[in-house]
Amino acid sequence: MNIIGPDELIFGVTDAAAAEQFIADYGLLPRGQGRFEALDGTAVIIKAADDPSLPPKTLDTANMLRKTVYGVADEEALRAIAEELGRDREVKYLPDGSLECTDDVGFVLGFKVSRRRPVNLPAERVNAPGDLNRPVNTPVSPSAGPGAQPRPRTLSHVVYFVPDVERAEAFYTQRLGFRVSDRFIGMGPFLRPAGTIEHHTLFLIKTPPHMQGCEHFTFHMGGPGELLTAGWNLAHKGYQSYWGPGRHRFGSNWFWYFNSPLGCHIEYDADMDLHDDQWVPREVPAETDMSQVFLFDWREKWAPGGPPPKAE
């Protein structure tokens, strides 16, 4: 099944005004009616928790993610999904031409022909001794100046807390054709659908039932410089850094996580690995040292020098 990846995440929140302000400060572009887009049109949609247009709440937890909408390549892929999942569950056709159903562990899913727009922007450049193709007379700083706001390019991935991670993995791999890229033993798999070679668009983490829901989601930035600039801006707006900045081991992506008013964390990421079907998944214990190559701690203010400390 030619599923590309998540195109939209739809949230039903307790404070829509705070959630919309946060998502705008994160860097997504407001398009009206609670829709906020990355440069390629992938989006987060914010609605009040009691909005009647939302699908019914399926999880008896504090989860605010009401629906994950996957983009597919074409109508043929959409029909194949409807036929496969319609064998044992209700699959609704919505007025916009998309499908809606629920996975085996209670998350509401949507599927539609993707409307992602091409993003023709270069990656960040690096000047390194020994590289014969180093750019000359070309500044490689990702910032356009003080106060610059790098824009997220595309929706990268979503992470679910699930009590029955084995059942969830089986649904996505056996019913929807997702591949396992890597696995944390005792925690869960990194998964990617057939229509992408990104290291993962879905990560499953085993948790107690009362924690089930969205743990975090993230958008790709143009490189680590953009990630650091965007995270620095967000922190200076008063939002709380949760984890990072740093770099993951599996996927190799740079990361910076923040607390959000969407009932989950939100991440900036950049420079994720790409894998095809020749890749052999790695399996390692779920330990801190396995999750990160390195980790910085953000500080509001730091500078060397200054006056000597006062005498006691």
Steps between C-alpha positions, in 0.01 A plus 500: 500500500651828389461697823737799503476612861292719731348801323291641788467465874163611639477600867204565726639723775381659823642845416485562126634856521812391690554205266470717189741759638749228587486338156545839332798575727641157413516620141203352314307737275134579590257422217172566681248287691769359728720367219875562523729385218863419434655616173378189315140526625514226763320632803380505857129577545383642831138470615324534834456165675120521464502595131232283335708458184758293690476121496368356826758468778619138497758501781406535866817698580620861488602457135406802282604357161169410343613386156815422300444554127738316268568618147499234229632510145174466303141377492616143436684500833192644669280221360750235608497632858120511506478143373759366744373669814136464405529125549470530879404858594289794392673723246321828439520701181490868593369784280856617420577161341712372789459183704460474876533199730657390827814289538526190720595693816254789481664780298280663236661502156425686180629433150487735202683564176789720610499866399854565612672775304858462375752690712794606282740626765863403548620319810737676735856501372809405696856623447743225595872464424555230240168559323585598143151641442496755779294809408709811434371850580176346625407553866381171646322644805133390495389823666390801296580732792388577854148378567492275193232230517592180315186329373430127541515331162285188544327287762755238602349249743265432788564289810232298680494371856328159478441227760496218243793592280516155337140525382554854374814401309321205339219726378732748329738243353255225402199708399657823368840383379721702735863386537702481823813716473638441851377384840554582864469168685233522765370831363392480138574534126581787267270459198482644149234445232582373151475844336799652680861416581507720812631309803160524670168676480356308797663388825315281751587508871361246747333663801227428757142541367435829684780665296377402154507785252733721300839544667639745245506602136754693296570686178823488299718811488758577231793398718641517851561875477134564423399264780717680754380842384133399512541337842686801637221728379231280656680484833542878504125536452458333838424142402662224703772288345444133585788307341784626289647630290680182407529226241337158496687179430222320308409718203796731567261794515572811702226572754362760738178428691267748672197476725180609324134576578396214267529232769830373357852610420601657171840462338712669239710249305751508216731276297318167534648186344347344187459123458374273225396135524865386498540645850530247784322624815707540816376387841648639821383535862295810578767687694578872515841464336337315210250781435746784447844555354532815709280736695540872564319682778340826396585797718315832497823696533865397500815705447864458598690761696331774700588627845649265758263344752430699810700404807310300758 
